[in-house]
Amino acid sequence: MRSVERAPRLSIVIPVLNEAPTLAIHLMALQTLRAQGVEVIVVDGGSGDDSMCRAKPLADRVLSSPPGRGVQMNLGAHHASAQALLFLHADTHLPTGAVEQLLHALTTHAWGRFDILLAGHSRWLPIVSKMINQRSRLTGIATGDQGIFVRASTFQAIGGFPEQPLMEDIELTKRLKRISPPACLAAKVISSGRRWDQHGAWKTIRLMWWLRYRYWRGVSATQLAKEYRDAR
């Protein structure tokens, strides 16, 4: 538990779905932050494993939600106590000093994200990581595995994440970008590259760029989610 009773400096919202094998390891890495006044909220989207049981001793709140990252993260944000929110994927680890850096960034920006380093077996992952970071800097758009952080008031003002089956992070940051440009922190979150390892780095890049292009052209997130599932 946190060693202080006052309102937390930051609420970290973690959506999970069948993450039991590695969830405890990820949450253990956040225990020092909890002791320093950071709230950790885990939102389970209907796991068929014991993700919730593993999370309960290691989080301030463990909530049950219908599936869907947008739905889960909105529920977590609704229950958050801090004025700053960080949405963190269950397979993403924060860099040293992440809390101080993002809180400082939120004094001048409404929102932001970290650079990313994908960890895995493919020799292409460092290049993929650089491409993601550069694209994000050029477009002002971020993906969920970059660790999106935002003022709670701003998040509420735009209505939170769209509750759609795909591209909820892209849509959220498009809306946030209308309020202010992001704080693009050079510190790197380390995120699992398992998707690239399993399906091939360049195949995955082509698929994600194609889906994002089609989303930009107005294809519905529901249709794109079906195409994404079929392509995997």
Helices and strands as residue ranges (DSSP letters): E 10-16, H 20-28, H 31-35, E 38-44, H 51-55, G 56-58, E 61-64, H 69-79, E 84-87, E 92-93, H 98-105, E 111-119, H 125-139, G 144-146, E 148-151, H 152-157, H 168-179, E 183-192, H 194-199, H 201-216, H 221-231
